[in-house]
Amino acid sequence: MMLAFCGLLIFLMVLVTAVSTLVPPPENVTVSCNNLQTTVDWNHSELLRRPLFKLKITGDHSSWENSTKQHHYDLSPLMWNAKELDRYFVKITAIDEMEESASQKSSIFTFNRYLTADIHCKLDFPAVNVSMKDMKVTVSFDNPYHLYTELKESRMGEDDKRFLSQVTYENTNHTFECQIEDKVCCHHFTVLGNKEKYCVSLEGNSMGHRVMFNRKGPICVNEESTYTTFVDMPLHLLCLVQVFNSDILFV
């Protein structure tokens, strides 16, 4: 009887010890998109022991594994060196010596507007120069394919390297495009009627409409004035000397 009791006691002690040494899982796994940079970060209760974290990044057509002792990881190189503009999620497991925690998943995220996901990442629209003279508004900005090296060198969307833009003035939209060889994207249009100020907003997309850019504006200028979010005036001058096939009239 005593032997049975001792055996049960030893079993319970081993069970309690095993349970107490289980590695707690990561918590609050969060994916963040900040322009070209995509990161995943998480919390973990074992701050003193600093376990190793194993990451598995799974996409629609590919997957990768890596590890870190940090509580964050930069996903950007994987995203922009991929062959497809996929959806992804990250599974993170904490490892302490020979023990592993349960895995925790992130939300599904993508830069592809046409795919279903929890998070749709967008890029920042470039800095814009807007000028007004003789009732003609001119907008210009760096071509994102030249501004963002990752976008230009990406193997995704090789069949379509145009940047498509839309400028909005008084609820009227007009689209224009930049080719990959254009260092500057620019557009001009004529307006009718004198106003205290003339305001425009811009949106854009690339890689065959799949990658969206955050809306820029409204940006407002007065007659015979210029608004710029950068100091690269040669860029604007280059736009002004371009020959436009036609003017777009907004009333």
N, C-alpha and C positions, 0 to 999 in steps of 0.2 A: 504493500500500500504506500509506504514511504517512498519507495523507488519510483512508483508511478507518479506521485506528487512532485518529486524532484524533477522527473523527466518533463512533466507538464510545465513546471516553473522555468526550466532551462529553455524550453520551446518558446514560451511567452517572452522571455528576455531576448532571445535571438530575433523574434518577430518584431519586438519593439525597437531593437537596435537597427534592424533592416529598414523599418519604416522611417526611423528618425534620420537615417543617412540618405534617404531618397533626395535627389536633386530637384529643387523646385523649378517649375517651368518659367520661361520668360513671360513678361506681362506687358500689356499695352504696346504691342507691335504696331508701329505706325510708319506709313510710307508718306514722304513729303516730296513735292515737285517744286523746285525753285529754278525756273528757266531750264537750262540744260542739265542742271544737277538734280539727280534723283537719289534720295537717301532713305534708308530704313533705320529706325531706332527703336529701342525697347528698354524696359526696366527689368531689374532682377533683384530679388531679396538678399541673395548671398553676396553682399558687397565686400566682405572681408576675404572670402576664399577665392574670389575672382575666377569662376569657372571659364572654360573655353566654350564659345558659342559656335555651333555648326549651322551654316546657312545653306539652304537649298533654294535656288531661284528657278522657278519653273515657268516656262512660256508655252505658247501654243505649239511651237515647233522645236524647242530646244530647252535645255536645263543646264545649270551649273551648280557646283558646290564649292564652298570656301569656308574659312573659319577665322575667328577673331576673338580677342579678349575684351575688346571695346564693346560699348553698348550702342554702337551705330556702325553703319557700313555704307559706303558710296557705291551705288548701283550704276552710275552714269556710264562708265566704260563698257559694261555689259550691254546696256541699252543701246548705245550708239554704234557699237561694233557688231551688233547682231545682223543677220541677213534678212530678217522679217520684222515689220513693225507690229509686234505681237502684244498680247495681254500677258501680264505676269502676276505671280504672287510669290511671297517669300515665306518659307517655313524655317523656324529657328528652334534649335534644340540646345539646351545647356548640358555640358559634359564636365563632370568632376571626377578626375581619375578614371575609373572604369565604369562609372555610373552615368546614365543619361536621363534627362528629364523628359516629360511629355513635350511634344512639339506644339508650337503656337504659330498660326498662320496670319499673314497680313491680309488686308483687303486686296482685291484684284485691281490692277492699275494698268494704264496704257496711254500712249501718245496718239493712238489711232482713234479718231472720232467715230468711225463706223463700227467699232467693236463694243460689245456690251461689257461694262466694267463699273466698279464702285468709284474709281477715281479716274478722271480724264485730265491728263496733264497738258499744259499749254506752254508755249514759249513766249518770251517777252517781245513785244513789237519794238523794232529799233527806234532810236531817237529820231525825231522828225523835225524838219525845217519847213516852216510855212511862211510864205510871203504874199503880199497883196500889192498890186500896182496896176493902174489903168483898168480897174474892174476885172482883173485876171488874178486868180489864186493859183499859186504853184506850191505843190508839196513835194518833198524829196527826203530820202533816207537811204542809209546803207542797205544794199541787197543782203538779206540774211544769209544767203549762201556764201557771201564773202565775209560777213561779220562773224558768223559762227562756223569755226573750222569743222566741228563735229558734224554739222549738217552737210557741209560741202563734201566731206570725205566719207560720209556714210554710204554703205552698200545698199541701203534700203531706198526704194524709189528711184533706182538708176534710170528708169525709162522716162521720168518726168522731173526735171530739175528747174522748173519754173517756180517763181514766187508770185502768187496771185493776191492782189490787194483790192480792197474796196474802200473808197472814200465816200463819206456821207456828208451832205450839205443840205440843211433844211429838209430832212426826211427824204431826200432824193439820193439814190445810190448809183455809183458808177464803178465798174470794175476795170482794172488794168493789170498788166503782168510784166514781170522782169524775167529776162532770160538769164541763164547761168553766167554768160559772159558779161552781163551788165554789172558794173560795180555799184552803180547808183540806180535806185528806182525813183522815178519822178513822174508827175502827172500835173497837168494844169487844166483849168476850166474857167469859163467866163461867167460872171453873174450879172444880173440886171437889178437895178434899184440900189440907191445908196442906203447904207445901214451904219449904225454906230459901231458894230463889230461883225466880223464874218467868222463863223465857227465851223470846224470840220472835225470828224472822227474817222479813224482808220482801223480796219481789220485786215487780217491776211491769213493765208494758209500755204503750205508747201507739200511736197511729196504726193502730188495728185490729190489735193484737197484733204489729205488725211491728217496732217499735223496742223493744228490751229494755233494762232497767235492771239494773245490777249488784246482786247480792244484798247486803242490809244485815243485819248481825247475825252471831251471836246477841247480842241486847241483853237484859240480865237486871236484874230489879228484885226487891226484897223486899216483903213486905206493908207497906202504908201508906207506900210510897216512890215516888219519881219519878226516872226517868233521862232526861236530855235532852242532845242534842248541839248545842243552840243556846240562846239566852237569851230567845227570843221567847215568854214565857209567855202573853200575850194570845191567841196562836195556840191554845195548849192549852186555855185557858178557853173559847174559842169552840167548840172541839170538845166540851167537857164539857156545854155547854148545848144541844147539838143533840138532837133527839128521834129515838131509834132505834125502828124498827118492831118489831124483835125482837132477842133476845139469842141468841148462839151458844154452846152448851154443849160444853166440852171436858172429857173425863174422863181 
